[in-house]
Amino acid sequence: MDLVLVGLSGSGKSAVGRRLAQREGAILVDLDDLIESRVGRPVTAIFADEGEAAFRRYEREAILSLGQADLDPGIRRVIATGGGAVIDPRNRWQLYRGRFAVWLRAAPEVLAGRVSRSANVRPVISGRDPTAALRELAVARDRFYAPAMEINAGAPSATIVRALMGRGAERPTDSVTLLRADTALGRVEIGQGIAAAAISGALRRQHARRVILIAEPKTWAVAGAGIADALAADGWPVERVMLPRGEAAKRLRVVEQACRELARLRVDRRETLVAVGGGALTDAAGFVAATYLRGVPIVQVPTTLVGQIDAALGGKTAVDLPEGKNLVGAFHQPVAFVADVSLLETLPPRQLRAALGEAVKMGILGDERLLELIEEDGEAIARGDRRPFESGSLAELVERCAWAKVEVVSADERESGLRMTLNLGHTIGHGIEAAAGYSKILHGEAVAYGLRGAFAVARSLDIVPAERARRINGLLDRLGLALTPPTVSLDSVRDHMATDKKHALGRLSWVLPTATGVIVRSDVPAEAVAAGVAAALRLSPIATTAEVSVRP
Ligand SMILES: NC(=O)c1ccc[n+]([C@@H]2O[C@H](COP(=O)([O-])OP(=O)(O)OC[C@H]3O[C@@H](n4cnc5c(N)ncnc54)[C@H](O)[C@@H]3O)[C@@H](O)[C@H]2O)c1
C-alpha cells in the first residue's frame, strides 16, 4: 500500500518519509524530487522562471504519473508531497483514494521556527514573515489536509515514524473524503462513499444515542436504506421518519405530521435529525428541525446534485403555501453537511443536467476553473456517464460549487449583500419557474433561461463583453439547457417578476455578469429588461422589444 504524507512546509514530510521508507523497506517518492527530475530544473527555478501556475501543472502531472494506488498489504511506497499539492481537488482524488494519507500537523509558529532554520528555499513563503505566511496557508489549506489521519508534527520524527510503522496492515477502502472543514455553516464533508461514516462521526460529536433518519420513499430506496444498514451495523439504533416524495414534502401539513412522529418517538431537544434526500426533502426536514421543540440539530445529507451544490447548504429552510413557493421558512444551519457524490449515481440525467444550470452560475460568479471543468465534462455529467464519477470531475464540481457557497454565505448569512450575488439568473429564472407552476420546468433549467436573460440585459447595458456572453450561451447550448422557448406565457413571466421577493423599494435588483464576475444593479431600464426577458424566452429578436415590457 501507498502511504501519503501531507502538511504545510516545515512539517517534516521529507524527513519522516525518508526514515519511514528506510524502516519499512519501502520506496520513497519525494514529489518535489520527482517534479525536478521530470522537468530537469530545481523547483525554485521553475517558480522563478515560469511561476506557480506552471509548477502546479508539473505537480499535477507528477501525481498522475504515480499511477494506481498499490493495494498490496504493507507500506510499499511512501509519498512525501509538497505543501500545496492538495490544493487541486483532482490531486486529492488521486492521492487520497486507496492510499493511506497522513497529515503532519503542527502550529504555524512551530513550523515557522523550522522553516527559518532550514537551508531549503520555500517559494510560497520566502521573502515573507514565516509565521504570518504559514498562518495564512493553514487557513487556506487545512480543509484539504483534514481528511488525512492527523499526527502531531511537533513530535520528533523518530516518534512519528514509530507511530506510522505497521500501519500498512490497514487496507484502504474505496471511500474517499476530499474535504473536511468546520465552518459557520456546520462541519462540511465532501467525498465519495462517505455518507454513513460521516453521519456516524457527526452523531458522535453530538453525543447522540440513536439515528433519526428523515427520508422519502425514493431516497430511502436509493440511499437511506443502505445508510441505515451501515449505521445499524456500526451499532446505532435507527429510527425512520418518512415524508412524501419531491415538492410534496414542502407542506405545512407534512411538517405537522413529521413533528408528531418525532413527538411519538420522544425525540428531545438534544437529539439530532439526519435528512437524506433532494433539495425538497432537505428544505422540509430543515424546517422541521428549525421548529420542532424550537429547534433541534440536523445533519443534511443531500442526494441530488442541486442539493449538494446548493439547496442543503446555507441554512435556508422552507415550505410552500398554495399562494407561493418557500413562503414559510426559517434560517437553521445544520451541524453537518455531507456531500457524498456516490449518492448521485442513481439520479436521472434530467436532474443532473438541470443542476448544471446552477453550476454554470457558480462558475460565472468567478471560478474560471469550474467553467473549464463544465466545458470539458459537463455533457458527460449531464448524460449521467460513469466517467465523471470515476475521474473525480463530478466530485471537483461539487466541491467547487459547495465551497464557494460556504464562503459567500459565511460572509453574509442573511442575504444583506454578497449572498445576493447567488441570485444571478434567478430574476427571470424565478419568473419562468413560477409561470410554469413549478412543475414543468426544473429549478436549474429555469436558472439556465435566466442566465441567458441576464447576459442579454448585461450586453444591452454594455457591462459584459460579447465574447463572455457567447462563451456562456455556447456552453448552455452544449449542455442542452434553455434551448427551446419554455411553454410559459410572457404575461405570466412578467407578472411573476414584478412580484419577485427581491423587489426592494419598488425596483428590482439585478445581479448581472461582467467579464470576470458579477455586479448588482437596481437601475436597469425597461428596454434592457425587455431584451433580457426576450433572450431568456428565446423569442425572435425582432418580435421582442415592442412585445415584451416588464416594469423595471
Ligand atoms: N434552501 C435552499 O437554499 C434551496 C436552494 C435551491 C433549491 N432549493 C429547493 O430544492 C428543491 C429542489 O431540489 P432538487 O432539485 O434536489 O429536487 P427534489 O428534492 O424535488 O428531488 C427531485 C427528484 O429526485 C428524486 N431523487 C432524489 N435523490 C435521488 C437519487 N439519488 N436518485 C434518484 N432519484 C433521486 C426525488 O425523489 C425527486 O423525485 C426545491 O424545492 C427548491 O425550492 C432550496
The ligand as an SDF file (V2000), in Angstrom:
LIG
                    3D

 44 48  0  0  0  0  0  0  0  0999 V2000
  -32.7390   26.0320    0.6150 N   0  0  0  0  0  0  0  0  0  0  0  0
  -32.1160   26.4730   -0.4400 C   0  0  0  0  0  0  0  0  0  0  0  0
  -31.2050   27.2830   -0.3530 O   0  0  0  0  0  0  0  0  0  0  0  0
  -32.5260   25.9410   -1.7900 C   0  0  0  0  0  0  0  0  0  0  0  0
  -31.7550   26.2350   -2.9130 C   0  0  0  0  0  0  0  0  0  0  0  0
  -32.1200   25.6760   -4.1320 C   0  0  0  0  0  0  0  0  0  0  0  0
  -33.2490   24.8800   -4.2300 C   0  0  0  0  0  0  0  0  0  0  0  0
  -33.9890   24.6370   -3.1160 N   0  0  0  0  0  0  0  0  0  0  0  0
  -35.1900   23.7750   -3.1760 C   0  0  0  0  0  0  0  0  0  0  0  0
  -34.7910   22.4920   -3.5780 O   0  0  0  0  0  0  0  0  0  0  0  0
  -35.8950   21.8580   -4.2250 C   0  0  0  0  0  0  0  0  0  0  0  0
  -35.3990   21.1920   -5.4890 C   0  0  0  0  0  0  0  0  0  0  0  0
  -34.4270   20.2370   -5.1140 O   0  0  0  0  0  0  0  0  0  0  0  0
  -33.9900   19.0420   -6.0850 P   0  0  0  0  0  0  0  0  0  0  0  0
  -33.6770   19.5990   -7.4110 O   0  0  0  0  0  0  0  0  0  0  0  0
  -32.9790   18.2950   -5.3470 O   0  0  0  0  0  0  0  0  0  0  0  0
  -35.3320   18.2450   -6.3080 O   0  0  0  0  0  0  0  0  0  0  0  0
  -36.1640   17.2280   -5.3760 P   0  0  0  0  0  0  0  0  0  0  0  0
  -35.7400   17.2750   -3.9880 O   0  0  0  0  0  0  0  0  0  0  0  0
  -37.5890   17.5050   -5.6800 O   0  0  0  0  0  0  0  0  0  0  0  0
  -35.7670   15.8280   -5.9830 O   0  0  0  0  0  0  0  0  0  0  0  0
  -36.0460   15.5790   -7.3310 C   0  0  0  0  0  0  0  0  0  0  0  0
  -36.4390   14.1160   -7.5420 C   0  0  0  0  0  0  0  0  0  0  0  0
  -35.2820   13.3110   -7.4740 O   0  0  0  0  0  0  0  0  0  0  0  0
  -35.5250   12.1820   -6.6310 C   0  0  0  0  0  0  0  0  0  0  0  0
  -34.2340   11.8170   -6.0640 N   0  0  0  0  0  0  0  0  0  0  0  0
  -33.5540   12.4240   -5.0640 C   0  0  0  0  0  0  0  0  0  0  0  0
  -32.3580   11.8450   -4.9140 N   0  0  0  0  0  0  0  0  0  0  0  0
  -32.2790   10.8510   -5.8100 C   0  0  0  0  0  0  0  0  0  0  0  0
  -31.2660    9.9060   -6.1430 C   0  0  0  0  0  0  0  0  0  0  0  0
  -30.0880    9.9150   -5.5360 N   0  0  0  0  0  0  0  0  0  0  0  0
  -31.5300    9.0180   -7.1240 N   0  0  0  0  0  0  0  0  0  0  0  0
  -32.7160    9.0350   -7.7930 C   0  0  0  0  0  0  0  0  0  0  0  0
  -33.6870    9.9170   -7.5290 N   0  0  0  0  0  0  0  0  0  0  0  0
  -33.4710   10.8240   -6.5490 C   0  0  0  0  0  0  0  0  0  0  0  0
  -36.5570   12.6570   -5.6580 C   0  0  0  0  0  0  0  0  0  0  0  0
  -37.3080   11.5720   -5.1440 O   0  0  0  0  0  0  0  0  0  0  0  0
  -37.4050   13.5780   -6.5110 C   0  0  0  0  0  0  0  0  0  0  0  0
  -38.3930   12.8290   -7.1820 O   0  0  0  0  0  0  0  0  0  0  0  0
  -36.9240   22.9230   -4.4660 C   0  0  0  0  0  0  0  0  0  0  0  0
  -37.9610   22.7730   -3.5370 O   0  0  0  0  0  0  0  0  0  0  0  0
  -36.1860   24.2200   -4.2090 C   0  0  0  0  0  0  0  0  0  0  0  0
  -37.0340   25.2260   -3.7040 O   0  0  0  0  0  0  0  0  0  0  0  0
  -33.6440   25.1400   -1.9090 C   0  0  0  0  0  0  0  0  0  0  0  0
  1  2  1  0
  2  3  2  0
  2  4  1  0
  4  5  1  0
  4 44  2  0
  5  6  2  0
  6  7  1  0
  7  8  2  0
  8  9  1  0
  8 44  1  0
  9 10  1  0
  9 42  1  0
 10 11  1  0
 11 12  1  0
 11 40  1  0
 12 13  1  0
 13 14  1  0
 14 15  2  0
 14 16  1  0
 14 17  1  0
 17 18  1  0
 18 19  2  0
 18 20  1  0
 18 21  1  0
 21 22  1  0
 22 23  1  0
 23 24  1  0
 23 38  1  0
 24 25  1  0
 25 26  1  0
 25 36  1  0
 26 27  1  0
 26 35  1  0
 27 28  2  0
 28 29  1  0
 29 30  1  0
 29 35  2  0
 30 31  1  0
 30 32  2  0
 32 33  1  0
 33 34  2  0
 34 35  1  0
 36 37  1  0
 36 38  1  0
 38 39  1  0
 40 41  1  0
 40 42  1  0
 42 43  1  0
M  CHG  2   8   1  16  -1
M  END
$$$$
